[in-house]
Amino acid sequence: MAKFYVTTAIDYVNAKPHIGHAYEKIVGDVLARWHRFLGEDVYFLTGTDENAQKNAQAAKEAKIPTKTFIDKNSAAFKHLCEKLHLSNDDFIKTTEERHVKVAQQIFTDLARKGDIYKGTYEGLYCVGCEAYYSEKDLINGKCQEHNTEPQWIKQESYFFKMSKYQDKILKLLKSGTFVLPPGKCQEMLNRIETEGLKDLCVSRYGADWGIEVPIDKQHKIYVWIDALSNYISALGYPDGAEFKKYWPADVHLIGKGINWFHSVIWPALLFALGAKQPKLILVHGYLTVEGKKMSKSLGTSVDPVELVDKYGVDALRYFLLREIPLWQDGDYSEQALKNRLNNELNNDLGNLVSRVLTLTEKNFPMVKKIAVDTTLSKQFDLEAIKKHIISFDLHFALAEIWKFVHAANRYVNEQKPWESKGETLQKQIYTLLESLRILSILLQAFIPETAQKTQKQLGVKEGTFKDCTFGKVASYKITKGENLFQKIP
């Protein structure tokens, strides 16, 4: 059986989750569910980055003990996963002992190999990014990500010989298949070819929070070896059964702000460890809120849990997946979400299910299998949907599924089954019920709660690819429930 290992980035817990976190996790969940749908052995990982300096700083500002602060916020991210109906197999916390041991082992192994040495670091440091920058990286003297002035820091540090792996990194990036979209790969190539690959600071001297450097108790392991190694520590690197089974990752799903860390630093560490490289770094854009950057101080930070409570989990999932192409920055607005919910989910899909089940209930205690009406069945294009998923164009995949929703609605309007009788009516109803069943299978990855509700009303089980053909069900005995969606004024 083929395997599929997909990860999201692990989130800083210096604040509660926002809608951008929800977007990345939902995309990861769609990929995980789709590959299970293909019959593959899937492992889906998400989690929280808890050893970062800015987490400790945020706890200090909140006047709460660091561990208490981190546990509280990490629980909020775990709660978000539950609210979004994610199908993740694991949730890694980098304060867990299983992770600490792996991070320390990696540091020790690299030091023994001679790929880590002690030196002195001097430069501009952004606490928000946990990264050092040169003057040319800044805009008006400020970090591009956080719009804050970096601090000038000079301190004793341990360094990883990243420069040693420049040629291998360049070859990996030039393969053209390691980082998508291609423009994000080119950005990494341009940076290496312009600046060269420098050695990397991998420890913090005198820090009071983080994982202790095993060869020097005065230092804490810096974010690169600590946070990035979560993808293998969760699998029990280096000897765990899950590591041997699922590594390398098939997809590392990340935001564009951490592209360098995943497309350059992480591969360099893996080369040094002699481990396999992930197959793909998949880089998505950022979300704005009604055209503005997400910011608590500006009042533009959106709580996804509140949205789920107000509109339902599938309304949020559908909106984010349909509205925002993976490769681009996208904009959230509450009105746009309501429009998608009212027009596409309620009017198109919800009304279709309600109409078909009402007609069935009115005319048949049981609908037996009969030859389907190809007028409708021929308008279902599974290959087009698969093609869009393979290319990670999830919004196009949903648009293709919705073409079939529209086709089914047209079929009802044109065939007018309420005017038909006998075998003609049976054929029309059976064809429509089979259409709803196939739609429910396709929607399992995108809006799973809706798919399950539809399947329950149809009296069928979850399906896979092999079930996406007409004429599979011998008979239907439906149980019509409440409407799938409610219109929002």
Secondary structure, 3 states (H helix, E strand, C coil): CCEEEEEECCEECCCCCCHHHHHHHHHHHHHHHHHHHCCCEEEEEEEEECCCHHHHHHHHHCCCCHHHHHHHHHHHHHHHHHHCCCCCCEEEECCCHHHHHHHHHHHHHHHHHCCEEEEEEEEEEECCCCEEECHHHCECCECCCCCCCCEEEEEEEEEECHHHHHHHHHHHHHCCCCEECHHHHHHHHHHHHHHCCCCEECEEECCCCCCEECCEEEEEECHHHHHHCHHHHCCCCCCCHHHHHHCCCCEEEEEHHHHHHHHHHHHHHHHHHCCCCCCCEEEECCEEECCEECCCCCCCCCCHHHHHHHHCHHHHHHHHHHHCCCCCCEEECHHHHHHHHHHHHHHHHHHHHHHHHHHHHHHCCCEECCCCCHHHHCCCCHHHHHHHHHCCCHHHHHHHHHHHHHHHHHHHHHHCHHHCCHHHHHHHHHHHHHHHHHHHHHHCCCCHHHHHHHHHHHCCCCCCHHHCCCCCCCEECCCCCCCCCCCCC
